[in-house]
Every structure is written in C-alpha cells, then in structure tokens.
C-alpha cells in the first residue's frame, strides 16, 4: 500500500491536512540503516516528507531544496542508500563554499565552470577557493506545495547571476514520485524478480524563464543538473555504457580531466563501457558527451550486493550542453550529458565526503519568456542474489557482475 506522511518536528504547513503527522521516537536502529538516518534527520530538519510502499521508502527534505535524502528497499532496518553527512548536520555549521550535507538526489543548475558559470564571480580564477554554490541550491528551502499517496511537489523562485553578469529570473518545480516494480518494468523494460528487493523514485524537474527576455547563448544558458550522493566503498564500481564508434565521428569516449587526469588503475575505458572506482579516496570526475551518451548509468556494491541504476531524459539529436570545466572556454556548449564523480581529499587535506555521485543534465536551455523545460531523472536500487542481479546488470548496463568484479 502506498502512503505518504509528513514528519513535523517544529512547525506546520498549509498542507498538513493532506498528510499524517508523526513525531520523533527513538527506536535504536543501527547506523547505516534507513531507520537510523530517518530518526537522525527528523531531529535536525522540519517537515520531512516520507513516501512508502511496503518496505520501500524515500525521505525528502523541503529545507534542502526538495532533496531526496535517502531511501531503503527493506524498511527501517534496511540499508540507507543515500550518503548523509551526520557530523556536519549535527554541528549546525554553515560552510562558506558548499554545505555537503549529503542526500541521495539533489537539484542543481549548470554550468559549474566557464564564462557562464553560476558558481564563480566575474574575473575570479577557477579554483576551489573561489567556488561558491548559490545559496538557493545549497542552504535555502524550497516551498512544499502538496503531496498525495505516492508523490510530493516542491517549487522555488530565484534570481541568479552568472560569471558574465547575466541575471536569470526563474521558477523551479520539482515533483518526486515513488516507483514500484510495475513502474520499473515500464521504465527499464524488464520484469523485476519477486526475490529482489527494490526501491525506486523519479524526479521531474522543471525551470521556467520568469524574465522578460529570451535566454541567449551569447550571455549564457542554464541547464538542469541532477546529482546523486551515495556511500562509497572499496568494493563499489561505477558503470557507464556509451555509444560505440570512432573518435572522428563521435568524439572522445570520455572527459576524464575535470580535476586532473584520472589514473588508469581507477578508470578502465573499453569500446562501449567504462568502469570507474567509487571508493571515495581520490577526487575525480568523468563526463560523457551527448554524442556518446546513453540514458543510463549505474554502480555495483559487491560487498552488499546492491545494484544501483540511474535512468534519465536524453533528447535525441540535441548536442548543445553547457560546459562545466573550470576554465574560460572556447566552446561553452560542448559539455557533457552524463557525469560521475568520486570524492577524495582536496589540496588542503580536507574532504567533502567521502561519497560518489551519478549525475545527469538537461541540454542548454534557451528559453523564451514564460517558457518551461523539464528533465526527468529516475533512481533504482536492487538488492538480491548474484543470479538475479546478474540478469539486471546484463540487460540494463550490458555488463556481467564478473566483468565488474574484474575492475576492482
């Protein structure tokens, strides 16, 4: 049975009549479980939204931009799939550049770097000390609009300025929907065995140009950017399938130098798939161009036998994507449609995580006044035995568990 309830810690919303109100009650769940993270987050954030279908649950925070904080496929005692920065949240500290509070799926806007960047002020060098996440995407809340039995709606109006000084007035709308195995069949094209535990959710993310002028390439365009933070481990591997073909026609297979060239022992690239180590021990980011990209990527945690899949919008034939590399760019619309990130120590010895990310982006959006564009990102976690997960990995990602294990 599908249900939704709002975890009210301190204050009430206008929509409380459509949700069951629950309080915080300690149950002593083990760290790493969904129950532990649910109780922890209820202590520090108000108005959390929980969507449930049997043992499958997701937890959403309006305070953190309608962010899906974490999920489970096995109820409160099951594994918590989202990476949560417990220490930072408990401290109450607000960091200057970025607050890596965690969360399994969050809304951002691109580009990150370049002359159209939203994260660097004009004429500053593209280095970490000058990188600031806009507060609207980091510390400020989205408005909780309403919820029903299996989805929740959020929105926020904002005004942002890019590196060139262009101002963007926009409205963000975010709809989060809990998915079941029938939805998974429709989206992924194969049946999920009864013996496999699954949790899935979809985010429908829209932006509307509230300004009076059309957004223009010359002064910068935005893109919808969805990022998912997961728990890294020595036995977790990111898998990214892509289109096979020669460099002359499709370009490079992968961009692997966002934060310096990634060593071969951490990134194995083949004709139509790559494997990227997700251990949280060395910072690196990869990207796949829209000419090469397929609308899916994933990861496999061999220790816990968890297969994670991200499926997303990828308009056919569209090649203008914002370029997020940290430099002034000759080609600001030759960016990537798909990214993955492995966290690691920064130059000063500190670290944001550790975690890893699976990411997707919309094309660059040259929206007219009052025009709207939407990007959909779907996340699935499957827990089961090797035989079941083998079938899912082969059919969705085109690789076997043995092939993944050989990359470790």
RODRENDREN-829520 format. One record per residue: x, y, z of N, C-alpha, C in turn; residue in three letters. Coordinates in steps of 0.02 Angstrom, whole numbers. Each point is the difference from the previous one (the first is absolute). Layout:
// residues N
R    nxx    nyy    nzz   caxx   cayy   cazz    cxx    cyy    czz code
R      X      Y      Z      X      Y      Z      X      Y      Z  ALA
...
This chain:
// residues 408
R    nxx    nyy    nzz   caxx   cayy   cazz    cxx    cyy    czz code
R     42    -60      0    -42     60      0     44     62      0  UNK
R    -14     45    -45     37     62     -3    -24     49     52  UNK
R     46     36     31    -21     52     47     52     54      5  UNK
R    -21     56     25     44     57     10    -15     29     68  UNK
R     52     21     36    -13     39     60     54     52      9  UNK
R    -17     52     34     43     58     11     25     -2     72  UNK
R     66      0      8     29     -3     67      8     70     27  UNK
R    -47     23     39      2     68     27     39      0     65  UNK
R     55     39      0     40      5     60    -16     63     40  UNK
R    -11     55    -36    -11     62     38    -58     41    -25  UNK
R     -8      6    -66    -53     44    -24    -43    -37    -51  UNK
R    -58     28    -13    -48    -31    -45     -4     38    -65  UNK
R    -21    -36    -53     -8     32    -65    -74      2    -18  UNK
R    -14     38    -53    -69      6    -22    -27    -66    -26  UNK
R     44    -48    -14    -21    -63    -29     -6    -56     51  UNK
R      5     16     64      2    -53     49    -63    -43      0  UNK
R    -55     29    -23    -62    -38      0      3    -58    -49  UNK
R     47      1    -49      4    -54    -49     52    -52     20  UNK
R     28      4     60     52    -47     20    -10    -21     72  UNK
R     24    -60     15     -2    -24     69     58     29     38  UNK
R    -13     28     58     52     33     40     29    -50     49  UNK
R     67     -5      0     33    -46     45     53     37     40  UNK
R     17    -26     57     51     30     42     65    -39     -4  UNK
R     50     23     36     65    -33      2      1    -49     59  UNK
R     13    -63    -16      3    -50     54     60    -45    -11  UNK
R     45     -2     47     61    -38     -6    -14    -75      1  UNK
R     30    -36    -48     -9    -72     -4     65    -39      6  UNK
R     58     36      0     64    -33      8     22    -38    -62  UNK
R    -13     26    -59     22    -33    -62     75      5     -8  UNK
R     29    -48    -35     72     -1    -11     21     54    -49  UNK
R     59     30     11     24     49    -46     10    -32    -69  UNK
R    -20     36    -51      2    -27    -68    -67    -25    -23  UNK
R    -49     -3     46    -67    -22    -17    -44     61    -17  UNK
R    -54    -13    -36    -47     54    -17    -32     28     63  UNK
R    -17    -44     48    -30     23     62     45     47     39  UNK
R     65    -15      1     48     44     34      0     69    -33  UNK
R      6      1    -66      4     64    -35    -66     37      3  UNK
R    -56    -35     -1    -65     33      5     -6     35     67  UNK
R     17    -34     54     -5     31     67     50     57      7  UNK
R     60     -9    -26     50     53      4    -24     63    -37  UNK
R    -24     -9    -61    -21     57    -39    -62     34     29  UNK
R    -44    -39     31    -58     30     32     19     44     59  UNK
R     57    -13     30     24     42     56     26     68    -25  UNK
R     22      3    -62     34     60    -24    -36     38    -54  UNK
R    -51    -29    -30    -38     34    -53    -74     -6     14  UNK
R    -37     51    -20    -72     -1     10    -35    -20    -64  UNK
R    -61    -23      7    -45    -13    -56     28    -49    -51  UNK
R     35    -52     23     24    -52    -45    -59    -38    -30  UNK
R      5    -17    -63    -52    -38    -35     26    -71    -11  UNK
R    -38    -49     21     17    -70    -10    -53    -32    -45  UNK
R     22    -31    -55    -44    -38    -44     15    -73     10  UNK
R    -51    -41      8      9    -71     15    -43    -44    -44  UNK
R     27    -59    -17    -37    -52    -34     27    -66     26  UNK
R    -34    -29     50     26    -60     32     65     17     36  UNK
R     54    -37    -16     65     12     32     41     52    -38  UNK
R    -25     23    -57     36     51    -39    -19     69     25  UNK
R     49     42     15    -13     67     25     52     49    -26  UNK
R    -21     63     -8     47     54    -13    -17     57     47  UNK
R     50     40     16     -7     55     47     23     64    -34  UNK
R    -43     52      0     12     62    -36      1     60     47  UNK
R     46     47    -10      5     60     42    -17     63    -39  UNK
R    -55     34     16    -14     66    -31     54     51     18  UNK
R     27     -4     60     52     47     21     62     -3    -43  UNK
R     13    -59    -28     58    -10    -44    -23     -8    -72  UNK
R    -40     48    -23    -18      7    -71    -39    -60    -27  UNK
R    -43    -30     41    -38    -57    -22     45    -59    -16  UNK
R     53     -7     38     51    -51    -11    -23    -68     26  UNK
R     10    -52    -40    -11    -68     25     62    -16     43  UNK
R     -9     -5     65     57     -9     44     25    -72     -1  UNK
R    -45    -48      1     20    -70     -1    -60    -44    -15  UNK
R     14    -64     -8    -52    -48    -16     18    -68     27  UNK
R    -48    -46     -1     11    -69     22    -44    -47    -40  UNK
R     23    -61     -8    -40    -52    -32    -24    -52     50  UNK
R     21      8     63    -16    -51     51    -24     32     66  UNK
R    -37     54     -4    -28     31     59     52     35     43  UNK
R    -20     15     62     43     38     45     66    -35     16  UNK
R      0    -66      1     61    -36     16     43    -12    -61  UNK
R    -25     17    -59     37     -9    -62     54     52    -10  UNK
R     43    -13    -48     56     44    -15    -26     69    -22  UNK
R     33     53     24    -16     68    -20     45     18    -59  UNK
R    -29     12    -59     39      6    -60     32     69    -10  UNK
R    -29     52     27     28     66     -9     57     14     47  UNK
R     51     37    -24     54     20     44    -23     61     40  UNK
R      6     -5     66    -20     53     46     60     24     39  UNK
R     12     64      2     56     29     37    -24     14     71  UNK
R      0    -52     41    -27      6     68     37     53     41  UNK
R     66      2     -6     39     46     42    -16     73    -17  UNK
R     -3     16    -64    -14     69    -20    -71     20     21  UNK
R    -48    -43    -11    -69     15     18     -7     10     75  UNK
R     30    -44     39     -5      4     73     34     63     27  UNK
R     53     23    -34     36     59     24    -40     64     -9  UNK
R    -46      1    -48    -37     61    -14     40     52    -37  UNK
R     62    -17    -19     44     47    -34    -23     14    -71  UNK
R      8     61    -22    -12     19    -69     67     17    -33  UNK
R     20    -40    -48     64     11    -33     -6     53    -54  UNK
R     57     31    -15      1     58    -45    -10    -20    -73  UNK
R     33    -52    -22      0    -17    -72    -57    -47    -18  UNK
R    -11    -50     40    -48    -53    -16    -13    -40     63  UNK
R    -63    -16     12    -17    -40     58    -16    -71    -23  UNK
R     51    -45      3    -11    -68    -23    -40    -42     51  UNK
R    -63     20      9    -43    -35     48    -18    -70    -25  UNK
R     12    -13    -64    -17    -65    -28    -68      1    -31  UNK
R    -26    -60    -11    -65     -7    -32      6    -39    -64  UNK
R    -47    -45     -9      4    -48    -54    -15     30    -69  UNK
R    -38     55     -2    -12     32    -65    -18     72     11  UNK
R     38     45    -30    -12     72     10     -4     37    -66  UNK
R    -31     58      3     -8     43    -58     54     54      0  UNK
R     37      4    -55     47     56    -12    -13     28    -69  UNK
R     36     52    -17     -1     30    -66     71      5    -26  UNK
R      8    -11    -65     65      8    -32      0     64    -41  UNK
R     60     24    -20     64    -34      6     36     17     65  UNK
R     47    -45     18     39     10     61     60     46    -14  UNK
R     34    -11    -55     59     41    -17     -9     37    -65  UNK
R     51     38    -20     -2     37    -62    -31     69      6  UNK
R     -2     36    -56    -23     69      1    -74      7     14  UNK
R    -37    -54     -3    -72      1     16    -16    -32     68  UNK
R     51    -11     40     -7    -35     64    -45     37     49  UNK
R    -38    -38     38    -39     27     56     37     -6     66  UNK
R     61    -28     -1     35    -18     62     64     41     11  UNK
R     17     43    -48     59     43      6    -20     72    -16  UNK
R     26     48     39    -13     70    -14     45     24    -57  UNK
R    -20     53    -32     35     27    -59     73     14     16  UNK
R     44    -20    -47     72     14      1     38    -37     55  UNK
R    -31    -49     32     36    -40     49     31    -61    -34  UNK
R     53    -27     29     32    -60    -26    -44    -61     15  UNK
R      3    -48    -46    -40    -61      9     38    -49     45  UNK
R     -3     14     64     30    -44     50    -47     -5     59  UNK
R     10    -51     41    -48    -16     53    -14     58     46  UNK
R     50     40     16     -9     56     47    -50     52    -26  UNK
R    -12      1    -65    -47     49    -29    -67    -32    -20  UNK
R     -8    -62     14    -60    -38    -20    -52      4     56  UNK
R    -60     26    -17    -54      6     49    -65    -26    -31  UNK
R    -32    -45     35    -65    -24    -23    -53     52     18  UNK
R    -41     21    -47    -53     49     16    -43    -25     58  UNK
R    -15     46     47    -36    -19     60    -68    -30    -15  UNK
R    -29     20    -58    -66    -27    -19      4    -75    -15  UNK
R     61    -24    -16     10    -71    -15     35    -37     56  UNK
R     13     35     56     41    -29     52    -32      3     69  UNK
R    -19     59     22    -23      7     69    -73     24      6  UNK
R    -28     26    -54    -68     27      4    -52    -51    -21  UNK
R    -59      5     30    -53    -49     -9    -38     10    -65  UNK
R    -29    -55    -24    -52      3    -51    -67     -2     36  UNK
R    -51     27    -31    -67     -1     29    -32    -68    -12  UNK
R    -26    -29     54    -39    -62     -6    -71     19    -21  UNK
R    -19    -22    -61    -64     20    -28    -55    -47     23  UNK
R      8    -65    -13    -50    -50     20     29    -69    -10  UNK
R    -36    -50     26     20    -69    -10    -63    -43     -4  UNK
R      6    -58    -33    -54    -49      1     29    -66     21  UNK
R    -33    -55    -18     20    -64     28     69    -24    -23  UNK
R     24     22    -58     65    -24    -22     45     53    -31  UNK
R    -16     65      9     45     51    -27     -6     65     40  UNK
R     51     41     -8      3     64     35     25     53    -48  UNK
R    -27     62      8     15     54    -46     33     58     38  UNK
R     52     29    -31     37     56     29     13     53    -55  UNK
R     10     62     22     15     53    -49     39     56     34  UNK
R     33     41    -41     38     56     27     15     49    -57  UNK
R    -12     64     11     21     52    -46     68     26     22  UNK
R     43     16    -48     68     23     18     27     47    -53  UNK
R     48     40     20     36     47    -44     74    -16      7  UNK
R     31    -19    -55     70    -20      0     39     42    -51  UNK
R     65     11     14     44     38    -44     59    -43    -19  UNK
R     17     -3    -64     56    -41    -22     66     40     -4  UNK
R     53    -33    -20     67     29     -1      4     62    -44  UNK
R    -39      1    -54      1     57    -46    -44     58     23  UNK
R    -39    -12     55    -43     52     27    -72     -4    -23  UNK
R    -18    -52    -36    -68     -8    -23    -45    -22     58  UNK
R    -58     31      7    -48    -17     53    -54    -46    -28  UNK
R    -15    -52     38    -53    -47    -18    -55      1     53  UNK
R    -61     17    -20    -58     -7     42    -35    -65    -21  UNK
R     -9    -45     47    -27    -65    -18    -41    -31     56  UNK
R    -41    -47    -19    -40    -39     47     20    -73     -8  UNK
R     15    -33     55     16    -71      1    -59    -38     29  UNK
R    -19    -54    -33    -52    -45     25     28    -71      1  UNK
R    -14    -35     54     29    -66     10    -54    -47     26  UNK
R    -13    -54    -37    -49    -51     19     36    -66     12  UNK
R     -4    -26     60     32    -63     18    -53    -54      6  UNK
R      9    -56    -37    -49    -54      0     33    -66     19  UNK
R    -30    -36     47     23    -67     18    -21    -49    -54  UNK
R     45    -44    -20    -13    -48    -53     -5    -71     27  UNK
R    -41    -41    -33     -5    -71     19     27    -43    -57  UNK
R     -6    -66      7     29    -46    -50    -36      5    -67  UNK
R    -63     18      0    -35     11    -64     29     61    -36  UNK
R     14     52     38     32     59    -29     69    -18    -27  UNK
R     37    -41     38     67    -21    -22     -3    -37    -66  UNK
R    -51    -42     -8     -8    -37    -62    -11     48    -59  UNK
R    -43     50     10    -14     49    -53     62     41    -17  UNK
R     40     18     50     57     44    -11     61    -38    -25  UNK
R     13    -60     30     60    -37    -16    -10    -55    -51  UNK
R    -63    -19    -11    -16    -49    -52     11    -72     19  UNK
R      4    -16     65      5    -69     21    -32     -9     68  UNK
R    -23    -61     13    -33    -15     63     50     -6     56  UNK
R    -18     25     59     43     -5     59    -23    -61     39  UNK
R     44    -49     11    -19    -62     35    -28     14     70  UNK
R    -46    -43     22    -30      7     66     53     -6     55  UNK
R     53    -37    -15     53    -11     50     46     60      8  UNK
R     -7     51    -42     41     60      3    -37     54     39  UNK
R     34     29     49    -27     58     35     18     62    -40  UNK
R    -49     45     -8     11     59    -42    -30     62     31  UNK
R     34     56     -8    -30     65     12     18     43    -61  UNK
R    -48     39    -23     12     43    -57    -39     65      7  UNK
R     26     53    -29    -36     63      0     19     40    -62  UNK
R    -44     44    -21     12     44    -57     -7     72     22  UNK
R     44     43    -25     -8     72     11    -13     33    -67  UNK
R    -53     39     -3    -16     39    -59     17     72     16  UNK
R     50     27    -33     30     65     18    -11     49    -57  UNK
R    -32     56     15    -16     50    -50     26     69     19  UNK
R     22     39    -50     14     70     12    -38     42    -51  UNK
R    -24     57     23    -37     47    -42     36     66      0  UNK
R      9     30    -58     30     66     -7    -52     53     20  UNK
R     10     31     58    -46     52     24     19     70    -24  UNK
R     56      5    -35     21     65    -24    -38     22    -62  UNK
R     12     61    -21    -35     27    -58     36    -14    -66  UNK
R     63    -23      4     39    -13    -60     16    -74     -7  UNK
R     11    -22    -61     21    -68    -13     73     -9     23  UNK
R     15    -57     29     69    -15     19     40    -12    -64  UNK
R     62     25      0     38      3    -62     69    -33      9  UNK
R     23    -36    -50     65    -33      3     57     49     14  UNK
R     -4     59    -27     55     48      6     11     21     72  UNK
R    -53      4     38      6     23     70     -7    -58     50  UNK
R    -10    -60    -26     -1    -59     43    -67    -34      5  UNK
R      1    -66     -2    -60    -40     11      9    -44     61  UNK
R    -56    -23     28      0    -44     58    -17    -71    -22  UNK
R     13    -47     44    -24    -69     -9    -23    -27     67  UNK
R    -47    -47     -3    -22    -36     61     52    -55     12  UNK
R     22     -4     63     55    -45     17    -21    -40     62  UNK
R     -3    -65     -7    -21    -44     55     59    -42     23  UNK
R     14      2     66     57    -35     28    -22    -45     58  UNK
R     29    -59      2    -19    -49     51     62    -20     40  UNK
R     -3     10     66     54    -18     45    -13    -68     32  UNK
R     46    -46    -10     -6    -68     28     61    -16     43  UNK
R     -6    -52     40     55    -21     44     54    -37    -39  UNK
R     61     25      3     55    -31    -35     28    -58     40  UNK
R     36    -45    -35     34    -56     33     52    -29    -47  UNK
R     46    -39     28     53    -31    -41    -28    -50    -50  UNK
R    -61    -22     10    -30    -51    -44    -56     28    -43  UNK
R     -1     66     -9    -52     31    -41     31     27    -65  UNK
R    -34    -15    -55     23     20    -67    -56     35    -37  UNK
R     16     56    -32    -47     36    -44      6    -29    -70  UNK
R    -57    -12    -32     -2    -28    -67    -37     49    -46  UNK
R     33     22    -54    -31     46    -47      5    -28    -70  UNK
R    -56    -25    -27      0    -21    -71     -5     61    -45  UNK
R     27     -5    -61     -3     56    -47      0    -28    -71  UNK
R    -13     44    -49     -4    -21    -70     69    -18    -27  UNK
R      3    -56    -33     62    -23    -32     10     36    -66  UNK
R     61     19    -15     15     34    -63     67     34      3  UNK
R     26     18    -60     67     30     -1     -2     74     21  UNK
R     58     24     21      7     67     26    -17     52    -53  UNK
R     16    -14    -63    -12     48    -54    -74     17     -6  UNK
R    -45    -49     12    -71     12     -9    -35     19     66  UNK
R     21    -30     55    -36     10     63     40     39     53  UNK
R     62     16    -15     41     35     50     29    -48     51  UNK
R     33     28     51     31    -40     52    -51    -41     38  UNK
R     21    -58     24    -45    -43     38    -19     31     67  UNK
R     48     35     31    -12     26     67     43     61     13  UNK
R    -27     48     38     39     54     28     22    -22     69  UNK
R     65     -3     12     25    -29     63     50     45     35  UNK
R     -3     65    -14     49     45     30    -31     62     31  UNK
R    -61     -6     26    -33     57     33     44     26     57  UNK
R     26    -44     41     41     19     58     69    -33     -5  UNK
R     26     -3    -60     62    -36    -12    -14    -68    -31  UNK
R     47    -24    -39     -8    -64    -35     -9    -58     50  UNK
R    -50    -42    -12    -13    -57     43     45    -57    -19  UNK
R     36    -30     47     46    -56    -15    -37    -60    -29  UNK
R     35    -38    -43    -30    -58    -32    -24    -53     49  UNK
R     34     -5     57    -20    -51     48    -67     17     33  UNK
R    -22     62     -8    -64     20     29    -56      6    -52  UNK
R     19      3    -64    -49      9    -54     19    -45    -58  UNK
R    -41    -50    -13     11    -46    -55    -51     15    -55  UNK
R     24     18    -60    -44     20    -55      6    -50    -57  UNK
R    -57    -28    -21     -2    -48    -54    -40     29    -59  UNK
R    -18    -42    -49    -32     24    -61    -67     33     13  UNK
R    -40    -27     47    -67     26     11    -21      3     73  UNK
R     48     -5     45    -15      4     71     63     20     38  UNK
R     -8     35     56     56     15     43    -16    -20     72  UNK
R     53    -12     38     -6    -18     71     42     49     40  UNK
R    -30     31     50     31     54     38     -3    -18     74  UNK
R     57     -1     34      2    -20     70    -36     52     44  UNK
R    -44    -24     44    -40     44     43     16    -14     73  UNK
R     63     12     19     23    -15     68      5     62     44  UNK
R    -12     60    -27      4     61     41     70     17     23  UNK
R     51    -24    -37     68      9     23     42     45    -45  UNK
R    -24     16    -59     37     44    -45    -50     38    -43  UNK
R      4     67      4    -48     43    -34      8     -4    -75  UNK
R    -56    -13    -34      1     -3    -73    -70      1    -28  UNK
R     -6     28    -60    -65      6    -32      6    -19    -73  UNK
R    -50    -35    -27     -1    -18    -70    -64     27    -32  UNK
R      2      6    -66    -59     23    -36     -6    -34    -67  UNK
R    -62    -10    -22    -14    -29    -65    -39     51    -41  UNK
R     23     13    -61    -31     50    -43    -69    -24    -23  UNK
R    -44     46    -22    -65    -20    -26      6    -43    -63  UNK
R     55      7    -38     10    -42    -59     13    -73     20  UNK
R     28    -11     58     17    -68     24    -50    -27     51  UNK
R    -36     43     34    -38    -19     59    -58    -47    -16  UNK
R    -15    -42     47    -61    -40      3    -38     22     62  UNK
R    -67     -8      1    -39     27     56      1    -43     63  UNK
R     58    -28     17      5    -43     58     72     -5     24  UNK
R     10     -6     64     63    -19     31    -15    -32     66  UNK
R     50    -29     32    -15    -35     63     63    -13     40  UNK
R     -9    -37     54     55    -20     43    -17    -67     32  UNK
R     53    -35     22    -11    -64     34     43     -3     62  UNK
R    -32    -13     56     33    -10     65      4    -75     12  UNK
R     59    -30    -14      8    -72      3     -5    -27     72  UNK
R     20     40     48     -3    -22     70    -71    -10     23  UNK
R    -43     49    -14    -70     -2     24    -49    -25    -52  UNK
R     27    -18    -60    -41    -26    -55    -58     48    -15  UNK
R     20     61    -18    -49     53    -18     18     26    -70  UNK
R    -48     -5    -44      7     28    -67    -42     64     -4  UNK
R     32     56    -17    -33     65     -4     -2     22    -73  UNK
R    -59     23    -21    -10     22    -69    -28     70     -1  UNK
R     28     43    -43    -28     67    -13    -21      2    -73  UNK
R    -63     18    -12    -28      7    -68    -26     71     -6  UNK
R      6     31    -59    -14     72     -4    -18     21    -70  UNK
R    -26     61     -6    -16     30    -64     63     12    -40  UNK
R     -2    -16    -65     56     13    -45    -29     12    -69  UNK
R    -18     63    -16    -32     15    -64     44    -20    -59  UNK
R    -29    -37    -46     38    -25    -58     20     58    -46  UNK
R     63     -1    -21     25     48    -48     19     68     28  UNK
R    -10     12     64     17     64     31     72     -3     25  UNK
R     41     46    -20     72     -3     17     25     60     40  UNK
R    -40     52      9     21     58     39    -11    -11     74  UNK
R     54    -15     36     -1     -9     73     51     48     30  UNK
R    -17     29     57     46     49     30     64    -34     21  UNK
R     55     37     -8     67    -25     17     17     21     71  UNK
R     12    -48     44     12     15     71     73     -2     20  UNK
R     45     -8    -48     71     -2     18     23     67     28  UNK
R     46     -3     48     22     59     37     53     39    -39  UNK
R    -23     35    -53     45     40    -41    -43     44    -46  UNK
R     30     54    -26    -35     37    -52      1    -43    -63  UNK
R    -59     -6    -31     -8    -53    -50     -8     29    -71  UNK
R     32    -32    -47     -9     17    -70    -68    -25    -25  UNK
R    -21    -58     29    -63    -30    -20    -45    -11     61  UNK
R    -36     52     22    -39     -6     62    -62    -45     -4  UNK
R    -17    -24    -60    -58    -45     -7     21    -68    -27  UNK
R     61    -20     16     24    -66    -19      8    -43     63  UNK
R    -46      8     47      5    -35     64    -28    -71     -2  UNK
R     -1    -31     58    -20    -70      7    -73     -7     21  UNK
R    -30    -55    -22    -69    -16     19     -3    -45     62  UNK
R     54    -37     12      3    -49     55     66     10     37  UNK
R     -3     -1     65     61      5     41     -1    -49     57  UNK
R     60    -15     25      7    -38     63     60     29     37  UNK
R     -5     -1     66     51     32     42     19    -47     57  UNK
R     65     -5     13     24    -36     58     36     51     45  UNK
R    -21      4     62     28     49     46     68    -23     26  UNK
R     38     49     23     65    -14     30     27     63     31  UNK
R     59     -4     31     30     58     33     12     59    -46  UNK
R    -12     61     27     14     61    -37     74     19      9  UNK
R     20     54    -35     69     21      4     21     19     71  UNK
R    -48     25     40     17     21     68     -4    -57     50  UNK
R    -13    -61    -24     -4    -58     43    -69    -16     26  UNK
R    -47     48     -7    -68    -14     21    -37    -41    -52  UNK
R    -62    -18     16    -39    -40    -46    -74     14      8  UNK
R    -37      3    -55    -71     13      3    -37    -61     28  UNK
R     21    -59    -20    -36    -62     16     35    -42     53  UNK
R      8    -66    -17      2    -30    -66    -69    -24    -25  UNK
R     -9      4    -66    -60    -24    -33     16     -7    -74  UNK
R    -47    -25    -39      5      5    -73    -66     23    -28  UNK
R      1     25    -62    -60     28    -30    -12    -28    -70  UNK
R    -64    -10    -16    -24    -13    -67    -41     61    -21  UNK
R     13     29    -59    -28     64    -18    -28      0    -71  UNK
R    -53     38    -11    -26     11    -67    -18     73     -8  UNK
R     -1     24    -62    -16     70    -15    -48      6    -58  UNK
R    -37     54      0    -40     18    -58     45     35    -51  UNK
R    -24      8    -62     36     43    -47      1     72     24  UNK
R     41     42    -31     -1     72     13    -68     27    -20  UNK
R    -29     42     43    -70     21     -8     -6     72    -22  UNK
R    -14     11    -64     -9     68    -26    -75     17      2  UNK
R    -26      7     61    -72      8     10    -23     71    -15  UNK
R    -58      5    -32    -33     64     -9    -32     21     67  UNK
R    -22     62      4    -35     23     59    -62    -44     12  UNK
R     -7    -24     62    -55    -43     21      4    -71    -28  UNK
R     53    -17    -37      7    -68    -26     29    -45     54  UNK
R    -19    -64     -3     18    -49     52     33    -61    -32  UNK
R     48    -29     35     32    -61    -23      8    -48     59  UNK
R     -3    -66    -15     -1    -51     53     52    -54    -14  UNK
R     33    -21     54     48    -55     -3    -20    -52     53  UNK
R     -3    -63    -21    -21    -55     45     60    -44     16  UNK
R      7    -17     64     55    -43     23    -31    -53     46  UNK
R     13    -64    -15    -29    -56     38     56    -41     32  UNK
R    -10    -19     63     50    -37     38    -31    -66     25  UNK
R     39    -54     -7    -22    -66     24     57    -32     39  UNK
R    -17    -33     55     47    -43     36    -29    -70      3  UNK
R     40    -50    -19    -21    -70      1     46    -39     47  UNK
R    -30    -37     46     37    -45     45    -24    -71    -12  UNK
R     47    -46    -10    -20    -69    -13     61    -45     -6  UNK
R    -11    -62    -24     57    -46     -8     34     13    -67  UNK
R     57    -32    -10     41     12    -59    -38    -14    -64  UNK
R    -38    -55     -2    -35    -20    -61    -50     54    -23  UNK
R    -38     26     47    -49     51    -17     33     66    -20  UNK
R     51     20     37     33     63    -16     40     -5    -64  UNK
R     25    -60    -15     36    -12    -63    -46     15    -60  UNK
R    -61    -25      4    -47     10    -55    -16     75     -8  UNK
R    -10     35     55    -15     71     -3     59     40    -28  UNK
R     61    -15     23     59     35    -23     11    -10    -74  UNK
R     -8    -61    -24     11    -15    -71    -51     37    -43  UNK
R    -63     -2     21    -53     29    -40     -1     76      1  UNK
R     18     30     56     -4     73      6     65     35    -18  UNK
R     56    -28     23     66     32    -10     43    -35    -52  UNK
R    -20    -62    -19     38    -36    -51     63    -32     25  UNK
R      7    -10     66     59    -31     28    -20    -53     51  UNK
R     46    -46     14    -12    -52     50     32     21     66  UNK
R    -22    -33     54     30     14     66     73    -21      0  UNK
R     17    -52    -38     71    -21     -4     42     55    -32  UNK
R    -25     29    -54     37     55    -33      9     58     48  UNK
R    -51     15     40      7     55     48     52    -17     53  UNK
R     -2    -63     25     46    -21     52     73      2    -24  UNK
R     10    -13    -64     68     -1    -27     33     69     -1  UNK
R    -41     52      8     26     69      0     26     21     68  UNK
R    -16    -38     52     20     19     68     77     -2      8  UNK
